[in-house]
Amino acid sequence: MDPEDAVAGLETRELRYYVAVAEELHFGRAAERLGMAQPPLSRAIGQLERRLGVTLLERTSRRVDLTEAGDVLLHEARAALDAVAAAGRRARRAARASTGAPSVVLVAKAGASSELLAKLLDAYAAEPGAATVDVHLCGPGEQEPLLRDGRADVAILHRPFDATAGLDSEDLLTEGQVLVLPAGHPLSHRSAITEAEAGSLPGLPLPRWPRRDGTFPEGPGPQVRDHTQLTQLIALGRACAIVPESGVAGLRGDLVAVPVTDAPLVTTVIAWPAHSRSRGVAGLVRAAVGR
């Protein structure tokens, strides 16, 4: 079989089997996770390697490791399975639109770009035939996965924190960042501060946000999951935080913001799946960019 034909003929079942083995690095645990016996799983992975003409896994009696080709396939297989799941979710949502269910799901980070989001929704609601918009506010970094796996149709993302590769997007706003401190802190009257200074304030560590797998990075800062929790910790003198300028709109009276001169600029974008055919998505994008 031509190698290109072998790649084109890959099935989602094979990819699902491979991802389980590649993530567990153990055939027994992968088989248990998949709810199947180990021998047919081993045969399926061997057949996949023969069809592709590459070694995906280095097997010894004690361990299983990914080859370079195996690592590439793991990344691509995850993306392919996500795309299949996303297509199904969006198709089901489109079918429900006629029953009165929300026809467009928009996700945004809670506490960020609230003024921009309000203007966007008002502008879109004024359009003739505007679809119902279901707004989901989530924690930092959650918008992009929700958009990519089909649970959302549109997302407000923030570069460089969120990736837009493979998505269509339009830039909406570029801004600097500020350090949020408890009111009365010795540095609260500074006209500016550097990232290095912000990251080494005695007794005011920067917070630790969860990774995509739910774990937290190591560090002295408190674990936080949402904007409300963060502002409360800062007001109590247990943390500080670097956030985009728009994130301090309506800042509490017991907090102050100081510009961080060397922090990277943050660009807020509206993003949606490439080649989307949703009229609701197109209308939201037009409302966002003012055309």
C-alpha positions in Angstrom: 0.0 0.0 0.0 1.2 3.5 -0.8 2.2 5.3 2.4 0.0 8.2 1.6 -3.0 5.9 1.1 -2.2 4.3 4.5 -2.2 7.7 6.2 -5.5 8.7 4.5 -7.1 5.5 5.6 -6.5 5.9 9.3 -9.6 5.3 11.4 -10.6 7.2 14.5 -10.7 3.9 16.3 -7.0 3.3 15.6 -6.1 6.8 16.7 -8.1 6.4 19.9 -6.3 3.2 20.6 -2.9 4.7 19.9 -3.5 7.8 22.0 -4.4 5.6 25.0 -1.2 3.6 24.7 0.9 6.7 24.0 -0.5 8.5 27.0 -0.3 5.6 29.4 3.0 4.2 28.1 1.7 0.8 29.3 -0.4 -1.6 27.2 -2.2 -3.1 30.2 -3.4 0.3 31.6 -4.3 1.5 28.1 -6.4 -1.7 27.5 -8.1 -1.2 30.9 -8.8 2.5 30.0 -10.3 1.4 26.6 -12.4 -1.4 28.2 -10.7 -4.1 26.0 -8.3 -7.0 26.3 -4.6 -6.3 25.9 -3.7 -8.8 23.1 -6.1 -7.2 20.5 -4.8 -3.7 21.5 -1.2 -4.8 20.9 -2.1 -6.3 17.6 -3.9 -3.1 16.5 -0.9 -0.9 17.4 1.4 -3.3 15.5 -0.8 -3.2 12.5 -0.9 0.6 12.6 2.9 0.7 12.6 3.1 -1.6 9.7 0.6 0.4 7.7 2.5 3.6 8.3 5.9 2.0 7.8 7.3 3.6 11.0 8.1 2.5 14.6 5.8 4.5 17.0 6.7 2.8 20.3 10.0 1.4 21.6 9.0 -1.6 23.7 11.2 -3.4 26.3 10.2 -5.9 28.9 10.1 -3.1 31.5 8.8 0.0 29.7 7.2 1.6 26.6 8.6 4.8 25.2 7.5 7.0 22.2 9.8 7.4 19.2 10.1 10.8 17.5 7.5 9.6 15.0 5.3 8.4 17.8 5.4 11.7 19.6 4.4 13.5 16.3 1.5 11.1 15.8 0.3 11.5 19.4 0.0 15.3 18.9 -1.7 14.9 15.5 -4.0 12.1 16.7 -5.2 14.2 19.6 -6.0 17.1 17.2 -7.8 14.8 14.8 -9.9 13.2 17.5 -10.8 16.7 18.9 -11.7 17.8 15.4 -14.1 14.8 14.9 -15.7 15.4 18.3 -16.0 19.1 17.5 -17.7 18.4 14.2 -20.3 16.3 15.9 -21.0 18.8 18.7 -21.4 21.7 16.2 -23.7 19.6 14.0 -25.9 18.7 16.9 -26.1 22.4 18.0 -27.0 23.5 14.5 -29.8 20.9 14.5 -31.1 22.2 17.9 -31.1 25.8 16.7 -34.6 25.5 15.3 -36.0 24.3 18.6 -35.1 27.6 20.4 -31.8 26.3 22.0 -28.9 28.8 21.9 -27.6 28.7 18.3 -24.2 30.4 19.0 -22.0 29.7 22.1 -19.4 32.4 22.9 -16.7 31.8 25.6 -14.7 34.5 27.3 -12.4 34.7 30.3 -14.3 35.9 33.4 -13.2 39.4 34.5 -11.4 40.3 31.2 -12.5 42.6 28.4 -16.0 42.9 30.0 -16.6 46.3 28.4 -15.6 45.1 25.0 -17.8 42.0 25.4 -20.8 44.0 26.4 -20.4 46.3 23.3 -20.0 43.3 21.1 -23.2 41.6 22.3 -25.1 44.9 22.1 -23.9 45.5 18.5 -24.8 42.0 17.4 -28.2 42.0 19.1 -29.1 45.1 17.0 -28.5 43.1 13.7 -31.6 41.8 11.9 -32.0 38.1 12.4 -29.4 37.9 15.2 -29.1 34.4 16.7 -29.5 33.8 20.4 -26.0 33.9 22.0 -25.2 31.8 25.0 -22.2 33.4 26.8 -20.0 31.1 29.0 -17.5 32.8 31.3 -14.6 30.6 32.2 -11.2 30.5 33.8 -7.9 31.6 32.1 -6.8 29.4 29.3 -10.1 27.5 29.1 -11.6 29.3 26.1 -9.3 27.9 23.5 -9.9 24.2 24.3 -13.7 24.9 24.4 -13.5 26.4 21.0 -11.3 23.7 19.5 -13.3 20.8 20.8 -16.7 22.2 19.6 -18.2 23.1 22.9 -18.1 26.8 21.7 -18.6 28.5 18.4 -16.7 31.7 19.1 -14.1 32.7 21.7 -12.5 35.9 23.0 -8.8 34.9 23.2 -5.7 36.8 24.4 -2.4 36.5 22.7 0.3 35.6 23.7 -1.5 33.5 26.4 -3.8 31.7 24.0 -2.9 30.2 20.6 -4.8 30.9 17.5 -3.0 28.6 15.0 -5.6 26.7 12.9 -8.4 29.2 13.8 -9.7 32.2 12.0 -9.4 35.4 14.1 -9.6 39.2 14.0 -7.6 41.5 16.4 -9.8 43.7 18.5 -7.6 45.4 21.1 -3.9 45.6 22.0 -3.0 46.9 25.5 -0.3 46.9 28.2 -0.4 45.1 31.5 -0.5 46.3 35.1 0.3 44.9 38.5 -2.6 44.7 40.9 -1.7 45.3 44.5 -3.5 45.8 47.8 -4.2 49.5 48.5 -1.7 51.0 50.9 1.2 48.7 49.7 4.5 50.7 49.7 4.7 50.3 45.9 1.1 51.4 45.2 2.1 55.0 44.5 4.8 54.0 42.0 4.2 55.3 38.4 5.6 52.0 37.0 7.2 48.7 37.9 9.1 45.9 36.1 8.2 42.3 35.8 11.2 41.3 37.9 10.1 43.6 40.7 6.6 42.3 40.5 7.7 38.7 40.7 9.8 39.2 43.8 7.6 41.2 46.2 8.0 39.9 49.8 4.8 38.3 51.0 2.9 39.0 47.7 3.7 36.1 45.4 2.2 35.9 41.9 -0.7 33.4 41.7 -0.5 29.9 40.1 -3.2 29.2 37.5 -4.1 25.6 36.6 -2.5 24.0 33.5 -4.8 22.4 30.9 -4.6 19.1 32.6 -5.8 20.6 35.9 -2.5 20.5 37.7 -0.7 23.6 39.1 2.9 24.6 38.5 5.3 24.6 41.4 5.8 27.9 43.3 5.1 29.9 46.4 2.0 31.7 45.0 -1.6 30.6 45.9 -3.5 28.3 43.6 -6.3 30.3 41.9 -9.1 29.3 39.5 -11.1 32.5 38.9 -11.0 36.3 38.9 -13.1 36.7 42.0 -10.9 34.4 44.0 -7.8 36.3 42.8 -9.0 39.8 43.7 -10.0 38.5 47.2 -6.5 37.1 47.8 -4.9 40.4 46.6 -7.2 42.4 48.9 -6.2 40.2 51.8 -2.5 40.8 51.1 -1.8 37.2 50.1 -0.9 37.7 46.4 -0.4 40.2 43.6 -1.1 39.7 39.9 -0.1 41.0 36.5 -3.2 41.4 34.3 -4.1 43.3 31.1 -5.2 46.9 31.6 -8.8 46.2 30.6 -8.9 43.6 33.4 -9.0 46.4 36.1 -12.2 48.1 34.9 -14.2 48.8 38.0 -11.3 47.8 40.2 -12.3 47.4 43.9 -11.5 50.3 46.2 -9.1 48.2 48.2 -6.9 47.4 45.2 -4.6 49.5 43.0 -3.0 49.0 39.6 0.6 50.0 38.6 1.8 49.8 35.0 4.4 47.0 34.3 6.7 48.6 31.8 8.4 45.5 30.3 5.4 43.1 30.3 4.4 41.9 26.8 1.5 43.6 25.1 -1.7 41.6 25.2 -3.9 41.4 22.0 -7.5 40.5 22.5 -8.9 38.7 19.5 -12.2 37.1 18.4 -11.6 33.6 17.1 -13.7 31.0 15.4 -13.2 27.7 13.6 -11.6 28.0 10.2 -14.2 27.6 7.3 -17.1 28.1 9.7 -20.5 28.2 7.8 -22.5 29.5 10.8 -24.4 32.8 10.0 -24.5 33.5 13.7 -20.7 33.3 14.0 -20.3 35.5 10.9 -22.7 38.1 12.5 -20.8 38.1 15.8 -17.5 38.7 14.0 -19.0 41.6 11.9 -20.3 43.1 15.1 -16.9 42.7 16.9 -14.9 44.4 14.1 -17.5 47.0 13.3 -18.2 46.1 9.7 
